[in-house]
Amino acid sequence: MQDLPHFYAVKAEVEGANHVNLSSNGIPDLESAGPAEFGGPGDVWSPETLLVAAVADCFVLSFRAIARKAKLDWTTLAVEATGKLDKLDGFTQFVEFTIKAELTIPDEQQIDKAGVIMEKGEKYCLISNSMKAVPHLEKTVLVADR
């Protein structure tokens, strides 16, 4: 791992009512739009589904790193993540994430160890641990040429 801090930059660009194009150096672009629940088309990733995907992906990657260090043999891990969006203190926000993880291991004597490692994967996921990070807005408003 590289020394901290790390910085991750993403560009979001859109024209009018088109899908938002998300890009970052060295990886394929993604299209996003509002989810159907907010009147969006529901045909591409939304910020909401991307956030839930980040929770699921982070769990998998955290589990894998911890399992490797603990020398746990495993064959498959299937994860379903659900984010619950609700109103809390007058703000619409995610109030809960549920991770359903199904792990297959080759040795039944490792069941307890596997369960502990799965719990650590959830506990040490940096995405889940960052959910209350403070956002900062740096804004610029431009006037289009006529």
N, C-alpha and C positions, 0 to 999 in steps of 0.2 A: 504494500500500500504506500502511496505517496504521502509525504508529510501534509498535514492540515494547515490551513484551510484549503478545501477544494472549491472550485467554482464551476457551475453548470449553467450554460447560457442557451436559451431557446428564443427563437424569433417567431412571432405570430403576426401574420399579415392577412388582410382581407380587403376586398373591394365590395362595398354595398352589402347585399344579402347573400353573397356567395359563401361557401364553406371557408373556414379559417385554415390557412396553410401554416403548419407548425414545422419549423426546421431547426436543426442544430448541426454544427460541423461534424462531418464524418459519418452521419447516420441518415437513413432514408427519411424523407419528409412524411408527415401525417396530415390528413385532413380532419378537421373537427367542426362541430356545430352544436348548437343547443340540443339537449335531449328532447324526446317527444313530450315528456312530462312538463317541459317549459315552453311548448309550442314549436320546438325545433323539428327538423325532419326525421330525426331518429335513425338515419342511415349511415352515420359515421361516428367515430369516437367523439364523446363530449368531454368537457372538463371533469364532469362527475364520474364517468366511466374510466377516464384516465387516472383519476385519483384512486379509485377502488382497485384498478389494475396495478397501480404502483404499490399499494398495500400488499396485494397478493404476490407480486413479483419480488418485493423486498423480503417477504416471509420466506419464499423459496430460496432466494440467494443467501439469506442469513442462515437458514437451516443447513444448506449445503456446505457453507463454510465451517459451521460449528461441527457438523457430522464428520467432515474431512479431518478436522483437528482432533476430534474424539475417536477417530478410526472406527466409525460406525458403518458397517456394510448395509447398503440399502439398494433397492432396484428401481422403484418408482415412487413418485410423490405427485398426487393430484390435489389441486387446491381450488376451492370455490370461495370467493370473497364477496361479501355483500356489505354495502354501505347504507346506513339508515339516515336519510335526510329529513330533518324536522325543524320546527321553529323553537328556538330556545332564547329566552331573554329578549324577544323581539327580533331576533336574527335567524334567517334560514341558514342552517349549517348541518354538517354531518355530526351526528350525536353518538354514533356507534358503528363499529366495523366488526363483522363476524367472519372469521376465517375457518372454513371447514377443510381440514387437511386429512388426506388418506395416504398413509405411508405403507409401502410393502418392503419387508425385510426378509432376508433368507434364513435367519436364525431366531427361533422363538425365544431363546434365552436372552435376547437383546431387547425384548419388548419394553422393559422399564427404562433402559438406557435411551431407547428411541423416543419414548414419551418425554423424557427430561430434555432431550435435545430439541424436540419440537417446541416445547415450552420456551426454551431459550431463544429459538428462532423468532418467536413472537415477541418476546421481551426485548430483544436487542435489535429489532428492525428499526433502522434509522428513520424511515418514512413515518411509521406510526409514532415514533418518539419526537418527531418534528411537527406534529399537527398544530400545535399552538405557537408556531414560529410567527414572529411579528412581520407583517408585510410592510414594505416601504415603497412609495410611489414617487418616481421622478418623472415629472410630466413636461411635455412640450406641446404647444398648440400651433399649428401652421395654417396659414391662409393660402388656399389654392390660387394659382395664377388664373386670371380671367381672360 
